[in-house]
Amino acid sequence: MTIQTIKRAVLKFAKDEDGLTIVEYAVAGGLIAAAVVLSFTELGTAVKNVIDGLTDAITPAAE
């Protein structure tokens, strides 16, 4: 391998944007997954609070 061959390979790699697109999709997918997890966590907490309230409402009070 000559210096020119290495130089051409490095320049070709630097100009190639396909890898960058894949990274962008991976980052976007990760952010979407994190948002979904956070949303379901918050929803689960809200549902638990409603169920606890219903349980307290139908449970006879201790006298």
mmCIF file of the N, C-alpha and C atoms, coordinates in Angstrom:
data_MODEL
# 
_entry.id   MODEL 
# 
loop_
_atom_site.group_PDB 
_atom_site.id 
_atom_site.type_symbol 
_atom_site.label_atom_id 
_atom_site.label_alt_id 
_atom_site.label_comp_id 
_atom_site.label_asym_id 
_atom_site.label_entity_id 
_atom_site.label_seq_id 
_atom_site.pdbx_PDB_ins_code 
_atom_site.Cartn_x 
_atom_site.Cartn_y 
_atom_site.Cartn_z 
_atom_site.occupancy 
_atom_site.B_iso_or_equiv 
_atom_site.pdbx_formal_charge 
_atom_site.auth_seq_id 
_atom_site.auth_comp_id 
_atom_site.auth_asym_id 
_atom_site.auth_atom_id 
_atom_site.pdbx_PDB_model_num 
ATOM 1   N N  . MET A 1 1  ? 0.844   -1.182 0.000  1.00 0.00 ? 1  MET A N  1 
ATOM 2   C CA . MET A 1 1  ? 0.000   0.000  0.000  1.00 0.00 ? 1  MET A CA 1 
ATOM 3   C C  . MET A 1 1  ? 0.884   1.237  0.000  1.00 0.00 ? 1  MET A C  1 
ATOM 4   N N  . THR A 1 2  ? 0.467   2.134  -0.816 1.00 0.00 ? 2  THR A N  1 
ATOM 5   C CA . THR A 1 2  ? 1.207   3.393  -0.872 1.00 0.00 ? 2  THR A CA 1 
ATOM 6   C C  . THR A 1 2  ? 0.467   4.446  -0.063 1.00 0.00 ? 2  THR A C  1 
ATOM 7   N N  . ILE A 1 3  ? 1.135   5.536  0.123  1.00 0.00 ? 3  ILE A N  1 
ATOM 8   C CA . ILE A 1 3  ? 0.539   6.665  0.849  1.00 0.00 ? 3  ILE A CA 1 
ATOM 9   C C  . ILE A 1 3  ? -0.687  7.173  0.090  1.00 0.00 ? 3  ILE A C  1 
ATOM 10  N N  . GLN A 1 4  ? -0.631  7.194  -1.227 1.00 0.00 ? 4  GLN A N  1 
ATOM 11  C CA . GLN A 1 4  ? -1.755  7.676  -2.029 1.00 0.00 ? 4  GLN A CA 1 
ATOM 12  C C  . GLN A 1 4  ? -2.982  6.782  -1.842 1.00 0.00 ? 4  GLN A C  1 
ATOM 13  N N  . THR A 1 5  ? -2.762  5.483  -1.791 1.00 0.00 ? 5  THR A N  1 
ATOM 14  C CA . THR A 1 5  ? -3.873  4.551  -1.594 1.00 0.00 ? 5  THR A CA 1 
ATOM 15  C C  . THR A 1 5  ? -4.527  4.778  -0.237 1.00 0.00 ? 5  THR A C  1 
ATOM 16  N N  . ILE A 1 6  ? -3.710  4.939  0.769  1.00 0.00 ? 6  ILE A N  1 
ATOM 17  C CA . ILE A 1 6  ? -4.235  5.190  2.116  1.00 0.00 ? 6  ILE A CA 1 
ATOM 18  C C  . ILE A 1 6  ? -4.976  6.520  2.147  1.00 0.00 ? 6  ILE A C  1 
ATOM 19  N N  . LYS A 1 7  ? -4.417  7.527  1.503  1.00 0.00 ? 7  LYS A N  1 
ATOM 20  C CA . LYS A 1 7  ? -5.046  8.846  1.471  1.00 0.00 ? 7  LYS A CA 1 
ATOM 21  C C  . LYS A 1 7  ? -6.413  8.775  0.783  1.00 0.00 ? 7  LYS A C  1 
ATOM 22  N N  . ARG A 1 8  ? -6.483  8.062  -0.349 1.00 0.00 ? 8  ARG A N  1 
ATOM 23  C CA . ARG A 1 8  ? -7.757  7.917  -1.056 1.00 0.00 ? 8  ARG A CA 1 
ATOM 24  C C  . ARG A 1 8  ? -8.782  7.189  -0.191 1.00 0.00 ? 8  ARG A C  1 
ATOM 25  N N  . ALA A 1 9  ? -8.345  6.151  0.501  1.00 0.00 ? 9  ALA A N  1 
ATOM 26  C CA . ALA A 1 9  ? -9.256  5.379  1.348  1.00 0.00 ? 9  ALA A CA 1 
ATOM 27  C C  . ALA A 1 9  ? -9.790  6.237  2.501  1.00 0.00 ? 9  ALA A C  1 
ATOM 28  N N  . VAL A 1 10 ? -8.934  7.027  3.098  1.00 0.00 ? 10 VAL A N  1 
ATOM 29  C CA . VAL A 1 10 ? -9.358  7.897  4.198  1.00 0.00 ? 10 VAL A CA 1 
ATOM 30  C C  . VAL A 1 10 ? -10.322 8.967  3.693  1.00 0.00 ? 10 VAL A C  1 
ATOM 31  N N  . LEU A 1 11 ? -10.030 9.565  2.550  1.00 0.00 ? 11 LEU A N  1 
ATOM 32  C CA . LEU A 1 11 ? -10.922 10.587 1.996  1.00 0.00 ? 11 LEU A CA 1 
ATOM 33  C C  . LEU A 1 11 ? -12.270 9.991  1.610  1.00 0.00 ? 11 LEU A C  1 
ATOM 34  N N  . LYS A 1 12 ? -12.263 8.784  1.049  1.00 0.00 ? 12 LYS A N  1 
ATOM 35  C CA . LYS A 1 12 ? -13.509 8.121  0.685  1.00 0.00 ? 12 LYS A CA 1 
ATOM 36  C C  . LYS A 1 12 ? -14.334 7.828  1.940  1.00 0.00 ? 12 LYS A C  1 
ATOM 37  N N  . PHE A 1 13 ? -13.672 7.372  2.995  1.00 0.00 ? 13 PHE A N  1 
ATOM 38  C CA . PHE A 1 13 ? -14.362 7.090  4.255  1.00 0.00 ? 13 PHE A CA 1 
ATOM 39  C C  . PHE A 1 13 ? -14.935 8.364  4.862  1.00 0.00 ? 13 PHE A C  1 
ATOM 40  N N  . ALA A 1 14 ? -14.202 9.467  4.796  1.00 0.00 ? 14 ALA A N  1 
ATOM 41  C CA . ALA A 1 14 ? -14.654 10.733 5.371  1.00 0.00 ? 14 ALA A CA 1 
ATOM 42  C C  . ALA A 1 14 ? -15.863 11.289 4.624  1.00 0.00 ? 14 ALA A C  1 
ATOM 43  N N  . LYS A 1 15 ? -15.924 11.048 3.301  1.00 0.00 ? 15 LYS A N  1 
ATOM 44  C CA . LYS A 1 15 ? -17.032 11.563 2.504  1.00 0.00 ? 15 LYS A CA 1 
ATOM 45  C C  . LYS A 1 15 ? -18.259 10.664 2.543  1.00 0.00 ? 15 LYS A C  1 
ATOM 46  N N  . ASP A 1 16 ? -18.104 9.431  2.990  1.00 0.00 ? 16 ASP A N  1 
ATOM 47  C CA . ASP A 1 16 ? -19.216 8.487  3.035  1.00 0.00 ? 16 ASP A CA 1 
ATOM 48  C C  . ASP A 1 16 ? -20.154 8.862  4.174  1.00 0.00 ? 16 ASP A C  1 
ATOM 49  N N  . GLU A 1 17 ? -21.413 9.141  3.834  1.00 0.00 ? 17 GLU A N  1 
ATOM 50  C CA . GLU A 1 17 ? -22.390 9.562  4.840  1.00 0.00 ? 17 GLU A CA 1 
ATOM 51  C C  . GLU A 1 17 ? -23.351 8.447  5.234  1.00 0.00 ? 17 GLU A C  1 
ATOM 52  N N  . ASP A 1 18 ? -23.218 7.263  4.671  1.00 0.00 ? 18 ASP A N  1 
ATOM 53  C CA . ASP A 1 18 ? -24.117 6.169  5.026  1.00 0.00 ? 18 ASP A CA 1 
ATOM 54  C C  . ASP A 1 18 ? -23.978 5.786  6.492  1.00 0.00 ? 18 ASP A C  1 
ATOM 55  N N  . GLY A 1 19 ? -22.776 5.732  6.990  1.00 0.00 ? 19 GLY A N  1 
ATOM 56  C CA . GLY A 1 19 ? -22.554 5.400  8.393  1.00 0.00 ? 19 GLY A CA 1 
ATOM 57  C C  . GLY A 1 19 ? -23.167 6.432  9.312  1.00 0.00 ? 19 GLY A C  1 
ATOM 58  N N  . LEU A 1 20 ? -23.083 7.683  8.937  1.00 0.00 ? 20 LEU A N  1 
ATOM 59  C CA . LEU A 1 20 ? -23.658 8.754  9.743  1.00 0.00 ? 20 LEU A CA 1 
ATOM 60  C C  . LEU A 1 20 ? -25.169 8.613  9.817  1.00 0.00 ? 20 LEU A C  1 
ATOM 61  N N  . THR A 1 21 ? -25.794 8.255  8.722  1.00 0.00 ? 21 THR A N  1 
ATOM 62  C CA . THR A 1 21 ? -27.244 8.084  8.704  1.00 0.00 ? 21 THR A CA 1 
ATOM 63  C C  . THR A 1 21 ? -27.660 6.965  9.654  1.00 0.00 ? 21 THR A C  1 
ATOM 64  N N  . ILE A 1 22 ? -26.931 5.880  9.673  1.00 0.00 ? 22 ILE A N  1 
ATOM 65  C CA . ILE A 1 22 ? -27.234 4.764  10.563 1.00 0.00 ? 22 ILE A CA 1 
ATOM 66  C C  . ILE A 1 22 ? -27.125 5.204  12.012 1.00 0.00 ? 22 ILE A C  1 
ATOM 67  N N  . VAL A 1 23 ? -26.105 5.973  12.321 1.00 0.00 ? 23 VAL A N  1 
ATOM 68  C CA . VAL A 1 23 ? -25.924 6.464  13.695 1.00 0.00 ? 23 VAL A CA 1 
ATOM 69  C C  . VAL A 1 23 ? -27.076 7.385  14.077 1.00 0.00 ? 23 VAL A C  1 
ATOM 70  N N  . GLU A 1 24 ? -27.495 8.240  13.159 1.00 0.00 ? 24 GLU A N  1 
ATOM 71  C CA . GLU A 1 24 ? -28.617 9.134  13.444 1.00 0.00 ? 24 GLU A CA 1 
ATOM 72  C C  . GLU A 1 24 ? -29.886 8.348  13.730 1.00 0.00 ? 24 GLU A C  1 
ATOM 73  N N  . TYR A 1 25 ? -30.160 7.316  12.937 1.00 0.00 ? 25 TYR A N  1 
ATOM 74  C CA . TYR A 1 25 ? -31.330 6.477  13.186 1.00 0.00 ? 25 TYR A CA 1 
ATOM 75  C C  . TYR A 1 25 ? -31.221 5.762  14.532 1.00 0.00 ? 25 TYR A C  1 
ATOM 76  N N  . ALA A 1 26 ? -30.041 5.301  14.876 1.00 0.00 ? 26 ALA A N  1 
ATOM 77  C CA . ALA A 1 26 ? -29.854 4.613  16.153 1.00 0.00 ? 26 ALA A CA 1 
ATOM 78  C C  . ALA A 1 26 ? -30.108 5.554  17.321 1.00 0.00 ? 26 ALA A C  1 
ATOM 79  N N  . VAL A 1 27 ? -29.612 6.770  17.227 1.00 0.00 ? 27 VAL A N  1 
ATOM 80  C CA . VAL A 1 27 ? -29.831 7.757  18.294 1.00 0.00 ? 27 VAL A CA 1 
ATOM 81  C C  . VAL A 1 27 ? -31.317 8.100  18.392 1.00 0.00 ? 27 VAL A C  1 
ATOM 82  N N  . ALA A 1 28 ? -31.960 8.326  17.264 1.00 0.00 ? 28 ALA A N  1 
ATOM 83  C CA . ALA A 1 28 ? -33.394 8.637  17.267 1.00 0.00 ? 28 ALA A CA 1 
ATOM 84  C C  . ALA A 1 28 ? -34.195 7.478  17.853 1.00 0.00 ? 28 ALA A C  1 
ATOM 85  N N  . GLY A 1 29 ? -33.856 6.258  17.476 1.00 0.00 ? 29 GLY A N  1 
ATOM 86  C CA . GLY A 1 29 ? -34.538 5.091  18.019 1.00 0.00 ? 29 GLY A CA 1 
ATOM 87  C C  . GLY A 1 29 ? -34.355 4.966  19.522 1.00 0.00 ? 29 GLY A C  1 
ATOM 88  N N  . GLY A 1 30 ? -33.162 5.249  19.988 1.00 0.00 ? 30 GLY A N  1 
ATOM 89  C CA . GLY A 1 30 ? -32.898 5.208  21.433 1.00 0.00 ? 30 GLY A CA 1 
ATOM 90  C C  . GLY A 1 30 ? -33.707 6.247  22.191 1.00 0.00 ? 30 GLY A C  1 
ATOM 91  N N  . LEU A 1 31 ? -33.811 7.441  21.628 1.00 0.00 ? 31 LEU A N  1 
ATOM 92  C CA . LEU A 1 31 ? -34.604 8.487  22.271 1.00 0.00 ? 31 LEU A CA 1 
ATOM 93  C C  . LEU A 1 31 ? -36.086 8.129  22.304 1.00 0.00 ? 31 LEU A C  1 
ATOM 94  N N  . ILE A 1 32 ? -36.572 7.562  21.222 1.00 0.00 ? 32 ILE A N  1 
ATOM 95  C CA . ILE A 1 32 ? -37.978 7.146  21.181 1.00 0.00 ? 32 ILE A CA 1 
ATOM 96  C C  . ILE A 1 32 ? -38.231 6.041  22.200 1.00 0.00 ? 32 ILE A C  1 
ATOM 97  N N  . ALA A 1 33 ? -37.323 5.083  22.279 1.00 0.00 ? 33 ALA A N  1 
ATOM 98  C CA . ALA A 1 33 ? -37.479 3.993  23.250 1.00 0.00 ? 33 ALA A CA 1 
ATOM 99  C C  . ALA A 1 33 ? -37.472 4.535  24.679 1.00 0.00 ? 33 ALA A C  1 
ATOM 100 N N  . ALA A 1 34 ? -36.597 5.481  24.968 1.00 0.00 ? 34 ALA A N  1 
ATOM 101 C CA . ALA A 1 34 ? -36.552 6.076  26.307 1.00 0.00 ? 34 ALA A CA 1 
ATOM 102 C C  . ALA A 1 34 ? -37.853 6.818  26.619 1.00 0.00 ? 34 ALA A C  1 
ATOM 103 N N  . ALA A 1 35 ? -38.398 7.528  25.636 1.00 0.00 ? 35 ALA A N  1 
ATOM 104 C CA . ALA A 1 35 ? -39.654 8.248  25.840 1.00 0.00 ? 35 ALA A CA 1 
ATOM 105 C C  . ALA A 1 35 ? -40.805 7.276  26.099 1.00 0.00 ? 35 ALA A C  1 
ATOM 106 N N  . VAL A 1 36 ? -40.825 6.163  25.384 1.00 0.00 ? 36 VAL A N  1 
ATOM 107 C CA . VAL A 1 36 ? -41.884 5.163  25.582 1.00 0.00 ? 36 VAL A CA 1 
ATOM 108 C C  . VAL A 1 36 ? -41.781 4.557  26.978 1.00 0.00 ? 36 VAL A C  1 
ATOM 109 N N  . VAL A 1 37 ? -40.578 4.222  27.406 1.00 0.00 ? 37 VAL A N  1 
ATOM 110 C CA . VAL A 1 37 ? -40.385 3.641  28.737 1.00 0.00 ? 37 VAL A CA 1 
ATOM 111 C C  . VAL A 1 37 ? -40.837 4.630  29.809 1.00 0.00 ? 37 VAL A C  1 
ATOM 112 N N  . LEU A 1 38 ? -40.446 5.884  29.681 1.00 0.00 ? 38 LEU A N  1 
ATOM 113 C CA . LEU A 1 38 ? -40.839 6.898  30.651 1.00 0.00 ? 38 LEU A CA 1 
ATOM 114 C C  . LEU A 1 38 ? -42.354 7.074  30.677 1.00 0.00 ? 38 LEU A C  1 
ATOM 115 N N  . SER A 1 39 ? -42.972 7.099  29.515 1.00 0.00 ? 39 SER A N  1 
ATOM 116 C CA . SER A 1 39 ? -44.428 7.257  29.437 1.00 0.00 ? 39 SER A CA 1 
ATOM 117 C C  . SER A 1 39 ? -45.145 6.099  30.108 1.00 0.00 ? 39 SER A C  1 
ATOM 118 N N  . PHE A 1 40 ? -44.721 4.869  29.828 1.00 0.00 ? 40 PHE A N  1 
ATOM 119 C CA . PHE A 1 40 ? -45.369 3.717  30.433 1.00 0.00 ? 40 PHE A CA 1 
ATOM 120 C C  . PHE A 1 40 ? -45.119 3.661  31.938 1.00 0.00 ? 40 PHE A C  1 
ATOM 121 N N  . THR A 1 41 ? -43.970 4.124  32.384 1.00 0.00 ? 41 THR A N  1 
ATOM 122 C CA . THR A 1 41 ? -43.707 4.167  33.820 1.00 0.00 ? 41 THR A CA 1 
ATOM 123 C C  . THR A 1 41 ? -44.661 5.131  34.504 1.00 0.00 ? 41 THR A C  1 
ATOM 124 N N  . GLU A 1 42 ? -44.817 6.317  33.917 1.00 0.00 ? 42 GLU A N  1 
ATOM 125 C CA . GLU A 1 42 ? -45.741 7.301  34.475 1.00 0.00 ? 42 GLU A CA 1 
ATOM 126 C C  . GLU A 1 42 ? -47.178 6.790  34.422 1.00 0.00 ? 42 GLU A C  1 
ATOM 127 N N  . LEU A 1 43 ? -47.567 6.160  33.334 1.00 0.00 ? 43 LEU A N  1 
ATOM 128 C CA . LEU A 1 43 ? -48.911 5.613  33.194 1.00 0.00 ? 43 LEU A CA 1 
ATOM 129 C C  . LEU A 1 43 ? -49.147 4.518  34.237 1.00 0.00 ? 43 LEU A C  1 
ATOM 130 N N  . GLY A 1 44 ? -48.161 3.673  34.451 1.00 0.00 ? 44 GLY A N  1 
ATOM 131 C CA . GLY A 1 44 ? -48.288 2.606  35.451 1.00 0.00 ? 44 GLY A CA 1 
ATOM 132 C C  . GLY A 1 44 ? -48.490 3.165  36.845 1.00 0.00 ? 44 GLY A C  1 
ATOM 133 N N  . THR A 1 45 ? -47.772 4.235  37.167 1.00 0.00 ? 45 THR A N  1 
ATOM 134 C CA . THR A 1 45 ? -47.931 4.868  38.474 1.00 0.00 ? 45 THR A CA 1 
ATOM 135 C C  . THR A 1 45 ? -49.331 5.450  38.623 1.00 0.00 ? 45 THR A C  1 
ATOM 136 N N  . ALA A 1 46 ? -49.827 6.089  37.579 1.00 0.00 ? 46 ALA A N  1 
ATOM 137 C CA . ALA A 1 46 ? -51.167 6.666  37.625 1.00 0.00 ? 46 ALA A CA 1 
ATOM 138 C C  . ALA A 1 46 ? -52.227 5.582  37.777 1.00 0.00 ? 46 ALA A C  1 
ATOM 139 N N  . VAL A 1 47 ? -52.087 4.490  37.050 1.00 0.00 ? 47 VAL A N  1 
ATOM 140 C CA . VAL A 1 47 ? -53.045 3.386  37.155 1.00 0.00 ? 47 VAL A CA 1 
ATOM 141 C C  . VAL A 1 47 ? -53.002 2.781  38.555 1.00 0.00 ? 47 VAL A C  1 
ATOM 142 N N  . LYS A 1 48 ? -51.809 2.614  39.113 1.00 0.00 ? 48 LYS A N  1 
ATOM 143 C CA . LYS A 1 48 ? -51.681 2.064  40.469 1.00 0.00 ? 48 LYS A CA 1 
ATOM 144 C C  . LYS A 1 48 ? -52.393 2.963  41.473 1.00 0.00 ? 48 LYS A C  1 
ATOM 145 N N  . ASN A 1 49 ? -52.256 4.261  41.342 1.00 0.00 ? 49 ASN A N  1 
ATOM 146 C CA . ASN A 1 49 ? -52.912 5.183  42.263 1.00 0.00 ? 49 ASN A CA 1 
ATOM 147 C C  . ASN A 1 49 ? -54.430 5.080  42.165 1.00 0.00 ? 49 ASN A C  1 
ATOM 148 N N  . VAL A 1 50 ? -54.949 4.943  40.960 1.00 0.00 ? 50 VAL A N  1 
ATOM 149 C CA . VAL A 1 50 ? -56.395 4.796  40.781 1.00 0.00 ? 50 VAL A CA 1 
ATOM 150 C C  . VAL A 1 50 ? -56.881 3.494  41.410 1.00 0.00 ? 50 VAL A C  1 
ATOM 151 N N  . ILE A 1 51 ? -56.161 2.406  41.172 1.00 0.00 ? 51 ILE A N  1 
ATOM 152 C CA . ILE A 1 51 ? -56.553 1.112  41.741 1.00 0.00 ? 51 ILE A CA 1 
ATOM 153 C C  . ILE A 1 51 ? -56.484 1.147  43.267 1.00 0.00 ? 51 ILE A C  1 
ATOM 154 N N  . ASP A 1 52 ? -55.438 1.778  43.812 1.00 0.00 ? 52 ASP A N  1 
ATOM 155 C CA . ASP A 1 52 ? -55.338 1.909  45.271 1.00 0.00 ? 52 ASP A CA 1 
ATOM 156 C C  . ASP A 1 52 ? -56.516 2.708  45.826 1.00 0.00 ? 52 ASP A C  1 
ATOM 157 N N  . GLY A 1 53 ? -56.905 3.767  45.119 1.00 0.00 ? 53 GLY A N  1 
ATOM 158 C CA . GLY A 1 53 ? -58.049 4.570  45.551 1.00 0.00 ? 53 GLY A CA 1 
ATOM 159 C C  . GLY A 1 53 ? -59.332 3.769  45.527 1.00 0.00 ? 53 GLY A C  1 
ATOM 160 N N  . LEU A 1 54 ? -59.523 2.983  44.486 1.00 0.00 ? 54 LEU A N  1 
ATOM 161 C CA . LEU A 1 54 ? -60.720 2.140  44.394 1.00 0.00 ? 54 LEU A CA 1 
ATOM 162 C C  . LEU A 1 54 ? -60.723 1.081  45.502 1.00 0.00 ? 54 LEU A C  1 
ATOM 163 N N  . THR A 1 55 ? -59.581 0.496  45.769 1.00 0.00 ? 55 THR A N  1 
ATOM 164 C CA . THR A 1 55 ? -59.470 -0.509 46.811 1.00 0.00 ? 55 THR A CA 1 
ATOM 165 C C  . THR A 1 55 ? -59.795 0.089  48.180 1.00 0.00 ? 55 THR A C  1 
ATOM 166 N N  . ASP A 1 56 ? -59.270 1.278  48.419 1.00 0.00 ? 56 ASP A N  1 
ATOM 167 C CA . ASP A 1 56 ? -59.563 1.948  49.692 1.00 0.00 ? 56 ASP A CA 1 
ATOM 168 C C  . ASP A 1 56 ? -61.049 2.286  49.801 1.00 0.00 ? 56 ASP A C  1 
ATOM 169 N N  . ALA A 1 57 ? -61.683 2.626  48.694 1.00 0.00 ? 57 ALA A N  1 
ATOM 170 C CA . ALA A 1 57 ? -63.094 3.006  48.710 1.00 0.00 ? 57 ALA A CA 1 
ATOM 171 C C  . ALA A 1 57 ? -64.013 1.815  48.993 1.00 0.00 ? 57 ALA A C  1 
ATOM 172 N N  . ILE A 1 58 ? -63.633 0.636  48.563 1.00 0.00 ? 58 ILE A N  1 
ATOM 173 C CA . ILE A 1 58 ? -64.519 -0.515 48.771 1.00 0.00 ? 58 ILE A CA 1 
ATOM 174 C C  . ILE A 1 58 ? -64.144 -1.358 49.968 1.00 0.00 ? 58 ILE A C  1 
ATOM 175 N N  . THR A 1 59 ? -63.016 -1.069 50.591 1.00 0.00 ? 59 THR A N  1 
ATOM 176 C CA . THR A 1 59 ? -62.590 -1.814 51.775 1.00 0.00 ? 59 THR A CA 1 
ATOM 177 C C  . THR A 1 59 ? -63.279 -1.184 53.007 1.00 0.00 ? 59 THR A C  1 
ATOM 178 N N  . PRO A 1 60 ? -63.919 -2.005 53.812 1.00 0.00 ? 60 PRO A N  1 
ATOM 179 C CA . PRO A 1 60 ? -64.565 -1.428 55.002 1.00 0.00 ? 60 PRO A CA 1 
ATOM 180 C C  . PRO A 1 60 ? -63.529 -0.857 55.958 1.00 0.00 ? 60 PRO A C  1 
ATOM 181 N N  . ALA A 1 61 ? -63.877 0.272  56.534 1.00 0.00 ? 61 ALA A N  1 
ATOM 182 C CA . ALA A 1 61 ? -62.967 0.933  57.479 1.00 0.00 ? 61 ALA A CA 1 
ATOM 183 C C  . ALA A 1 61 ? -62.870 0.115  58.764 1.00 0.00 ? 61 ALA A C  1 
ATOM 184 N N  . ALA A 1 62 ? -61.682 0.017  59.303 1.00 0.00 ? 62 ALA A N  1 
ATOM 185 C CA . ALA A 1 62 ? -61.482 -0.705 60.560 1.00 0.00 ? 62 ALA A CA 1 
ATOM 186 C C  . ALA A 1 62 ? -62.012 0.153  61.708 1.00 0.00 ? 62 ALA A C  1 
ATOM 187 N N  . GLU A 1 63 ? -62.809 -0.438 62.561 1.00 0.00 ? 63 GLU A N  1 
ATOM 188 C CA . GLU A 1 63 ? -63.395 0.330  63.670 1.00 0.00 ? 63 GLU A CA 1 
ATOM 189 C C  . GLU A 1 63 ? -62.814 -0.098 64.981 1.00 0.00 ? 63 GLU A C  1 
# 
